Amino acid sequence: MAINPKKHEMPTQEPQVRAHNFKEVALGYTEDIAFEEATRCLNCKNRPCVQGCPVNIAIPDFISKMKEKDWEGAYQVISQTSSLPAVCGRVCPQESQCESKCTLGIKFEPVGIGRLERFVADWHNAHSDGPTEIPAPNGHKVAVVGSGPSGLTCAGDLAKKGYKVSIFEALHTAGGVLVYGIPEFRLPKTIVAKEVEGLKKLGVDVETNVVIGKTLTVDELFEKGYEAVFIGSGAGLPNFMNIPGESYKGVYSANEFLTRSNLMKAYKEDSATPIMKGGKVAVVGGGNVAMDAARTALRLGAEKVYIVYRRSMEELPARKEEVEHAMEEGIDFQLLRNPVEILGFNNPEDKRDPRNGFVTGMKVQKMELGEPDAKGRRRPVAIEGSEYELDVNVVIMAIGTSPNPLIKNTTPGLDINNHGGIIVTEGGLTSREAVYAGGDAVTGAATVISAMGAGKTAAKAIDEYLSNK
């Protein structure tokens, strides 16, 4: 049978419709499409796709089950190594990981591995409601700080081995960046809630509104009888450019903007913490977070949304699919552009503080690409005399985040690098005995799947440590 050279398209909402709602953009494969896409897999003996997956999912094995239309069997294969398949199938950059290694991709388009994973996970969630088998307890207690992808993965892997695991989450809803950072139109929150509920069925305790470093310290967790601690607190400290005008009203970090929208529903008229919506919006940055912020602003009623990025489209770090969706929805990409000042005016009627001003525009400088930097990317160089003003009244900074220093400052003996990340050795072990870390708290902002990989690695190391102990 001849192989289809192209992967099957993902059905989506029409751009002019989805730009005005928060429903999921990608609609998912049908059973027929999923089966046809699965038949494209060559089932290679050397399995290069598995090597491209940070959690080493047995990809050819689960696709083989799909060729038999054994959807639940395919899910069981994935779940042996991945705790969050419905999440990964939606937000992982498969094009630069598993699919980039696909042998079929040498000559044709690679197998749509991520789309197949999503289908299998969604099928399981829609058809499986049986009881969860709880492993026999092994008598050991482990604390997990943070309920993002690294924390959920570490907790899940340990719970399956019989550990009594407690997750401590600072916010009022579990899920970490999966609930506060990624918009509903990319990752429905019901999916995250179902994944968290699955962990609870395994016996994992999830305590929200607990800020480790304030409510409890790491040392106090040990005093409470926990024998090991995994820190997966993420990287929630936003970066700014330190240019004039960043203190004006209407300037947000992407972290704040998305958290207010996704988690706090600040777009509602009666919100206690409202965000500015409508008008003209500039989002500074070119990563997935920038795309999320820009597309969220559009759905909140902005009449014009710009992406301002200092390199070209070729260097844009966001996923190709997200960029294409943003362009289809009408986002204006201002490439080879760099903000130099945020313009505004003071508000003398503001009796609380007359210095408080509002954004009226942004001064932008044109750039050109020069010699490669230390990472191999061509360095953007300013073009003298090329400044112009962009007419906007909201500016969202999406130029990265750093780990919050709270845990570092309240945990004696915890070594930190120059970027605020926790230093770890093999297995995610920190400079403190029985304290492990992984995900963005170590690396800075990265992908969901890499954080999951770190959580899995740490769970294995914790198990070995406590078993030997």
Secondary structure, DSSP 4 states (H G I P E B T S, - for coil): -PPPSSPPPPPB--HHHHTT--S-SB----HHHHHHHHTT----SS-HHHHTSTT---HHHHHHHHHTT-HHHHHHHHHTT-S-HHHHHHHS-GGGTTGGG-GGGGTSPPP-HHHHHHHHHHHHHHH--PPPPPPPP-S-EEEEE--SHHHHHHHHHHHTTT-EEEEE-SSSSS-THHHHTS-TTTS-HHHHHHHHHHHHHTT-EEE-S--BTTTB-HHHHHHTT-SEEEE-----EE-----TTTTSBTEEEHHHHHHHHHTT-TTSTT-SS----SSEEEEE--SHHHHHHHHHHHHTT-SEEEEEESS-GGG--S-HHHHHHHHHTT-EEEESEEEEEEEEEE-TT-SS-TT-EEEEEEEEEEEEEEEE-TTSSEEEEE-TT--EEE--SEEEE-S-EE--THHHHHSTT--B-TTSPBP--GGGB-SSTTEEE-THHHHSS--HHHHHHHHHHHHHHHHHHHHH-
